[in-house]
């Protein structure tokens, strides 16, 4: 019966669908594009805001630590960027955005309740461990955003949780969620917050002694890190050094609990950017966007995604880091270089990631 009614409705509304008419009354109702309606905007610092939204019915509930692609209309073109979801798992989602770039600026400065955002489902593997563990969270700047979702999910709900957060920022005024973190730490003894302000103490150096001063039992904890590239590289180097030292030590028969706890735990990293140094310093070429009838001289260091967007070409995009593969397009002809590895790709029809590929000679794309 329902199918017959749906067919009848479709016949009456063709070429539109019944869903198109429903969208006139409910902006988040769409079978073609997942959407969300902004319910609240909270300005966290002078250049950042948290945007709460109610997603459409096809939204998949996020896990703490995941991210989603958010689309906005900018100069008549829909632009997509990826943002961490900062609310606790099971709650309506929100993103916390810093004013850095054209899309982020529109979100921070121009978003208001009632606005409609375009969405993609939550993604990402930077999530809480399946079984209870003592955790060490290392964050810097906006790297706190996915970790805040983890803390909001874990701390109020699990009395057996044990979390130490080391959070680095330039000044207290630029530290996201500082007051809420203080309130949570006061209310729940299973959360310890250590702030590191670089304007006072200088850069946080990742040495065993420095980390031990902030978290004496850091080696026994599962660690999660999110922040700028240099911050993450330094953290990874410390964990590698400690693992190498542990592997080099002879096994001690009958060692006690102290020795057993000396081995560093796991380190899980979430990056907001990608290291393009492997592809730097090369010549570019002329990039032809066939369908858009655009021809652009590009250097060898700029991702084709940026080249196209700067030229006004409608480019598919997602994470902009080579992770989600939303930007894949076929290479019609020419040659591109993977900016992460320096590897060349030139097979006609090969799918390339425009967010991590640059021109390495003439390039022809079917966009």
N, C-alpha and C positions, 0 to 999 in steps of 0.2 A: 504494500500500500504506500509506504513512504517513498519507495523508488518511483512509483507512478506519479506521485505528487511532485517529486523533484524534477522528473522529466517535463511535466506540464509547466512548472515554474520556469524551467530553462527555456522552453519553447517561447514563452511569453516575454522573456527578458533578453533573448539573443539579439546582438552578439555578446551582451554582458551576461554575467551569471547572477543567480540569486545572491551569492556572497558579495558581489559588487554593490548591490543595493543595501544589504545589511551593513556594509562598511560605512554607508552614509549616516547611519544612526549610531553605530558603534565603531570608532576608528580603529580599534585593535582587532576587529573581526575581518580576517582576510584569508582566503585559501591560497593566495598567490605569494604573499610576503608576510612573514612573521613581524608583528609590530608590538609596541608597548606604549602606553600613555603615561606621561610624567605626572606623578602625584605630589612630589615635594622636591624642593631644591634647598640644600643647606650649604652655606658658604663656610668652608672649614678654615681657610686662611685667606689672605688677600688675593691669592692667585689660584685657588682651588675650590672645588665645590663637589658635594655628593648629590647625585641625581637619582632619586627613587622613582621606579616606574612599575606599572602593573602590566605584565605581558599578556599576549593573547593566549588562547586555549592550547595552542600547539607548543608552547614553551615547555622545555624539560627542566625540572627543578635542578638547580645547580648544586654541586658539591663544594664544600668550603675550599677555596684556593683556585677555583676555575675562573676562566675569562670568557668573554663573549664579544663578537663583532657587533659594533653599533654603527648604524648608518644615519647620516643627516644630509639634507639637501643644502648644497653650497653653490651659489651662483648657478642654480639650475641643474647641477650635476650631483648625483648621489655619491657621497664619499663615505668610505668605510674605514673604521679604525678598531683596534682591539683594546679592551679595557678589562681589568680585573673586577670581579664581582665582590663587593665588600660586605654585604650583609651575611648573616648566619645562614647556613643551609636550612632549607625549609621555610625561609621567609621570602617575601617579595623581594626581587633583586634591586640592587643599586650599584652604581659605578661612582668612584671618586676620581675626578679628573683634574689635572694640573694644566693651567693655561700655557701650553707649549705646542705651537703649531696651529694651523688654520682651523682644523676640525675641533681640536680641544678648546680653542678660544671661543668658538661658537657655543660649544656645550657649557663652558664655564660662565661666559658673559651674557649669553642670550637665551638660555633655556628657562622655561617657566612651566608651572603646572598646567596641564592640558595639552602640551606639545606632544607630538607623536614621534617616536623613534623607530627606525627600522632595526630589526634584530636578527641574529643567527643564534642557534642553540648553544648552550655553554659547552666549552671544550677545555682540555688541558689535563695533565697528569700531576700537577703540583698540588697534591691533595694530602689529607691527613692519613697516617698509617692505619692499616686495618685493625691492628690490635693496640691496646694502650701502651704508650712508651713515654719515658721522660724526654721532653723536647727542648731544643735550643733553637730559637728563632733569631736570625741575623738579618737585619733590614737596614736600608739606607734610602732616604728620600721617599719617593712614591713606591718604593719596594715594600712598604708596609701594607699596601692595599690588599694583596691576596692573603697575607698573614693575618690581617685584621678579621677577615672572614673566618679564618681558622680559630682565632681566639674567641670571637663572639659565639662560635658554634660549640667549642669545647669547654671553655672555662665555666660558664653558668650551669652546664648540664652534667658535667662529670666531676664529682668531688675527688675522684682518684687521679685526675689530670695533674701534671707537674710540668709547667711551662716557664722557661726563662726567655725573655725577649731582650735582645741588645739592639737598640734602635739608634741609628746615626743620622743626624741632621746638622745643618749649618748653625741654626739658632733655634731656641724654643718656639719662637713665633712661626717658624716654617715647619714645625713638627706636626704632622697630621695625627689626629685622634689623641693628642697628648692628654687632654683633660679626661676623656673617657677611659684611657688606659690607666690613669691614676685612680679613678673611681673603681675600676675593676680590680686593680691590685689591692686597694684598701678593703674591698668587699670580699674578695676570694683569696685565701692564703696560697692557693695552688698556682698563682700567677706572680712572677717577679719581673719587674720592668727596670731595665738599666738604660738610661739615655746617655748618648755621647754627642756633645755639641762641638763641632769642629772649629767654630769661631773661638772657642775657649781652650780646647784641648788639642787642637790640630787633628790631622787625619787619623782615623782609627787604623792602627797597624795590626795586621793579623799575625801575631806571634803567639806561641804557646803561653808565654807569661802574661801577655796582655789579656788574652781571652780567659785565662785562669783567674786573673784578678776580678773579672766581671762575672764569671761563672766557674767556680772551682772544680765542679765535677763535669766539665764540658765534654770530656772524652767518653763518658758513659751515656751521653744523650744522642738521640737521633736529631740531626741538625737540618734546618731549612734556611735557605738564604735567597734573598731577592733584593736587587738594587742595581746601581750602575755597573757597567762592565768591569771597571777596575776593581771595584769592591768585591765582585764575585770571583774574579780571577785570583785575588789575594786570598780569599777564603779557600778556594780550591787548592791553592798552593800549600797552605798550612795543612790541610787534611792529607794531601799527598806526602808531604814531608813526614808527618807523624806516622802515617801508615808505613812508609819506607823505614823509619827508625824502628818501628815495632817489628817489622819483618826481619830486620838485621840483627835483632837481639836473640841470643841463644835461648832455647826453651828452658824454663826453670821447673824442674820436677818438684812437685809439692808446693808450687807457688800459692800464695794466699789470695784472699779476695781483692787486696790492693792491686796485685799484679794483673789479675784478671780484668780489672776495670781500667787498665792503662791504655788499652787499644782504643783508638778513636772510633766513634760511631759513624753511621752513614751521613753523607751530606747530599741533600737534594737541592738543586738550584733551579730558579726560575729567572729567565732573562727577558728583558723588555727590548733588547736590541741584539743585533748580530755583528760579529767581528768580520769586517770586510777587508782587512789588511792584506789577505792573500791575493786579492784581485786588484790591488792599488797599483798606480804607476803605469798603466797601459793606455795605448791609444784607443780612441773610440771609433765612431763612424756615423754615416748617415742612416737614420732610422726612418723607415717608411711605414706609416699606419694606413693600410690599403683602404679599409672601409671609411675611415674618417678623412681620407684625402689630405693627410698631413705628412710633411717631410721635415725632419729635425736633425740638425747636426748635434750629436751627443758625444760627451767625453767617455773615457773608459772606466770612470769611477762611479758614475751615477746610475742607480738601478733604472731599468727600462720603465718600471712602474712610475717613478718620479718624472722621467722624461715625458711619458705620455700625459700624465696629469697636468704637468706644466704647460703642455701644448693644448689642453682642453679636450683630450681624448677620454672617453668613458672607459676606464680601466677596471676590470674585476680585481678585487683586492680583499685581504683579510688581515692576517697577523702582521704582515710586512716584515717578517723575520725568516721566511722560508720554512715555517712549521705547518701551517694549515693547508697549503696548496690551493687556496681559493683563487690565486692569481694565474693559474696555469693557462697558457695560450699556445697554440701550435706555431712553431717557427716556419714561416713560409719559405724563406731562403735567408742566406747569410750566416753569420757566426756571432755567438754571444759567449761571454765569460762568466762563470760562476764566481761571484765576488767573495765567497767564503773559502773556496778551495783553489781558485785560479784555473779550474778545468774548463776547456773549450767545448762548446756544443755547436754542431753545424749540420745535423741531419735534417733534411726537409721533412716537415710534419711532426718533428719531435716536440713534445710538450715541454715548455720551459717555464720556470717561475720568474715572472718579471720583477718581483720584489728583491731578488738576489742575483739577477743577471744584468750585465751591462754589455753595450755594443763592443765587439772586437772586430771591427770592420763594418761594411754595409749590412743592414738588418732589415728584413721585410716581415711585418707582422700583419695578420688578418684581423685587424681591429679598426 
